[in-house]
Amino acid sequence: MNLDTEIIKAIDYSDNEDYQKAIEVCTEIVNSNPNYDRAYFERAMAYLNIDKDHLAIKDFKKLLQLNSEYPGAKDWYSRTLSGLGDLKSSADLKLSELRDNPDGKYGMGISPQSWAECAETYLKTGDVEKAEGILTEYFNVQISKVDKYISYETAPRRVLIKILIDTGRFEQALQESKIAMESQHKVPVDYELFIESLILNGQMGNADKELKSYVEEVQGGYENENIARLKTLINRKQTKDGFR
């Protein structure tokens, strides 16, 4: 059996959405050669396409035992674990991939978004300390290396700001928000976190001014749910202060 020829057949079957046939070919390959890593990856991907994630997990695990650096394996394994609700394992795998690739995935450069997603996954598990530690690692070590993915530069800072707000460190949240607002790549959520930080620090006049400017100049007059929430926060704070 020519393994490379057979795996191409499996890939062709998957490309044509005949995933069951792709699985059958890959199974024949691993039965004849249990150490052929490509077959485990292609079979796992085929399993994902027919909603058999629990079987894909087994193949990703075996694949990484054979070849821990197989392109894309950790990423897809992490996604699958997350989809199955195993957020802790997913987060650990994301972090392992980030640290194993100091120059970014496939050497394509450091991705701020990937570091942000890793921290957010730990947050979802309730491990705030771990999430903040990862962000500290990013800002201390990785941020200076970011070049190709500079358009995502505010993503890790947004996660940090949310942590600071949730843990009552409002002054620090405002300082981080100001840094994000200096970026030419800031996005609407950065504006909203900045305004929320102003509110939480009692700077109601500035918050109201920034919110009006944001709605008019960035959102074109459109008010989403978060803008409505910020307006309510300002009104409540102003009303409360007015009765003191």
C-alpha positions in Angstrom: 0.0 0.0 0.0 1.3 3.4 -1.0 0.3 5.5 2.0 0.8 8.9 0.4 -1.4 7.8 -2.6 -4.1 6.5 -0.3 -4.2 9.6 1.9 -4.7 11.7 -1.2 -7.7 9.5 -2.0 -9.0 10.2 1.5 -8.5 13.9 1.1 -10.3 13.9 -2.3 -13.3 12.1 -0.7 -13.4 14.7 2.0 -13.2 17.5 -0.6 -16.2 15.9 -2.3 -18.0 15.7 1.1 -17.9 11.9 1.0 -16.7 11.8 4.6 -17.7 8.2 5.4 -15.5 7.0 2.5 -12.7 9.2 3.6 -12.9 7.6 7.1 -12.9 4.1 5.6 -9.7 4.9 3.6 -8.0 6.4 6.6 -9.0 3.5 8.8 -7.4 1.0 6.3 -4.3 3.1 6.4 -3.9 3.2 10.2 -4.8 -0.5 10.4 -1.8 -1.3 8.1 0.5 1.4 9.5 -0.5 2.7 13.0 2.2 5.4 12.9 1.1 7.2 9.8 0.2 10.6 11.3 -1.6 12.1 8.3 -4.3 9.4 8.4 -5.3 10.3 12.0 -5.6 14.0 11.1 -7.7 13.5 8.0 -9.9 11.0 9.7 -10.4 13.3 12.6 -11.4 16.1 10.3 -13.8 13.8 8.5 -15.3 12.9 11.8 -15.8 16.5 12.7 -17.8 17.0 9.5 -20.3 14.3 10.4 -20.6 15.5 14.0 -18.7 12.6 15.6 -16.5 14.9 17.7 -15.9 12.3 20.3 -14.2 10.1 17.7 -12.2 13.0 16.3 -10.9 13.6 19.9 -9.4 10.1 19.9 -7.6 10.7 16.6 -6.3 14.1 17.5 -4.9 12.6 20.8 -3.2 9.7 19.0 -1.9 12.1 16.3 -0.2 14.4 18.9 1.3 11.4 20.6 2.9 10.5 17.2 3.8 14.1 16.2 3.2 16.9 18.7 4.0 19.5 16.0 1.6 18.3 13.3 0.4 21.5 11.6 -3.1 22.5 12.8 -3.6 19.5 15.1 -3.4 21.3 18.4 -5.7 24.1 17.1 -8.4 21.7 15.9 -8.0 19.5 19.0 -8.5 22.5 21.2 -11.5 23.7 19.3 -13.1 20.2 19.5 -12.4 20.0 23.2 -14.0 23.4 23.7 -17.0 22.3 21.6 -17.5 19.3 23.9 -17.4 21.5 27.0 -13.9 20.6 28.2 -12.7 24.2 28.4 -9.8 23.5 30.8 -8.2 21.0 28.4 -8.9 23.3 25.5 -7.2 26.2 27.3 -4.2 24.2 28.3 -3.8 23.0 24.7 -4.1 26.6 23.4 -1.4 27.7 25.8 0.9 24.8 24.9 0.5 25.7 21.2 1.3 29.4 21.9 4.4 28.6 23.9 5.6 25.9 21.5 5.5 28.4 18.6 7.4 31.5 19.8 7.2 32.9 16.2 3.5 32.2 15.8 1.7 29.5 14.1 3.6 28.2 11.1 6.1 31.0 11.8 3.6 33.6 10.6 4.1 35.9 13.5 2.6 36.5 16.9 -1.2 36.7 16.9 -2.6 39.0 19.7 -6.0 37.5 19.0 -4.7 34.0 19.8 -3.3 35.1 23.1 -6.6 36.9 23.9 -8.6 33.8 23.0 -6.4 31.6 25.3 -6.9 34.0 28.2 -10.7 34.2 27.6 -10.9 30.4 27.6 -9.3 30.2 31.0 -11.8 32.9 32.1 -14.6 30.7 31.0 -13.3 28.0 33.3 -13.3 30.5 36.2 -9.5 30.6 36.5 -9.1 34.4 36.5 -5.6 34.2 37.9 -4.4 32.0 35.1 -6.0 34.2 32.5 -4.4 37.3 33.9 -1.0 35.6 34.1 -1.2 34.7 30.4 -2.0 38.3 29.5 1.0 39.4 31.7 3.2 37.0 29.8 1.9 38.4 26.5 2.5 42.0 27.4 5.9 41.3 29.0 7.3 39.0 26.3 5.2 38.8 23.1 3.8 42.2 22.4 7.1 43.6 21.1 7.1 40.8 18.4 3.7 41.6 16.9 4.0 42.8 13.3 1.8 41.0 10.8 -1.2 40.9 13.0 -1.0 44.4 14.4 -4.6 45.1 13.5 -5.6 42.8 16.4 -3.4 44.5 18.9 -6.1 45.7 21.3 -7.7 42.2 21.7 -5.5 41.1 24.7 -5.9 44.4 26.4 -9.7 44.1 26.1 -9.6 40.9 28.0 -7.4 42.4 30.6 -9.7 45.4 31.0 -12.7 43.1 31.5 -10.8 41.2 34.2 -9.9 44.5 35.9 -13.5 45.7 35.9 -14.8 42.4 37.2 -12.3 42.4 40.0 -13.0 46.0 41.0 -9.7 47.5 39.9 -11.4 50.4 38.1 -8.5 52.9 38.0 -6.2 50.3 36.4 -9.0 49.4 34.0 -9.2 53.1 32.9 -5.5 53.3 32.4 -5.5 50.2 30.2 -8.6 51.6 28.3 -6.7 54.8 27.5 -3.8 52.8 26.1 -6.3 50.9 23.9 -7.9 54.1 22.7 -4.5 55.3 21.5 -4.4 52.5 19.0 -5.3 53.2 15.4 -6.7 49.7 15.3 -9.2 50.2 18.1 -12.7 48.7 17.5 -16.1 49.6 18.9 -15.7 47.4 22.0 -12.6 49.4 22.9 -14.7 52.6 23.0 -17.4 50.9 25.1 -14.9 49.6 27.6 -13.3 53.0 27.8 -16.6 54.7 28.5 -17.5 52.0 31.1 -14.2 52.6 32.8 -14.9 56.3 33.0 -18.3 55.6 34.6 -16.8 53.3 37.1 -14.3 55.9 38.1 -17.0 58.5 38.6 -16.0 60.6 35.6 -19.6 61.1 34.5 -19.1 64.2 32.4 -16.4 62.7 30.4 -18.3 59.4 30.1 -21.4 61.2 28.7 -19.3 63.2 26.3 -17.4 60.2 25.0 -20.6 58.2 24.7 -22.3 60.8 22.6 -19.3 61.2 20.4 -19.0 57.4 20.0 -22.6 57.0 19.0 -22.5 59.9 16.5 -19.0 59.4 15.0 -18.4 55.7 15.2 -21.9 54.1 15.2 -23.5 56.6 12.9 -26.3 57.3 15.4 -27.1 53.6 15.9 -27.5 52.5 19.5 -26.9 48.8 20.3 -27.7 47.0 23.5 -24.4 47.9 25.1 -24.8 51.6 24.4 -28.2 51.5 26.0 -26.6 49.8 29.0 -23.9 52.5 29.3 -26.6 55.2 29.1 -28.5 53.5 31.9 -25.3 53.3 34.0 -24.7 57.0 33.5 -28.3 58.0 34.3 -28.3 55.9 37.4 -25.0 57.3 38.6 -26.1 60.9 37.9 -29.4 60.3 39.6 -27.8 58.7 42.7 -25.2 61.5 42.9 -28.0 64.1 42.6 -29.7 62.8 45.7 -26.6 63.0 47.9 
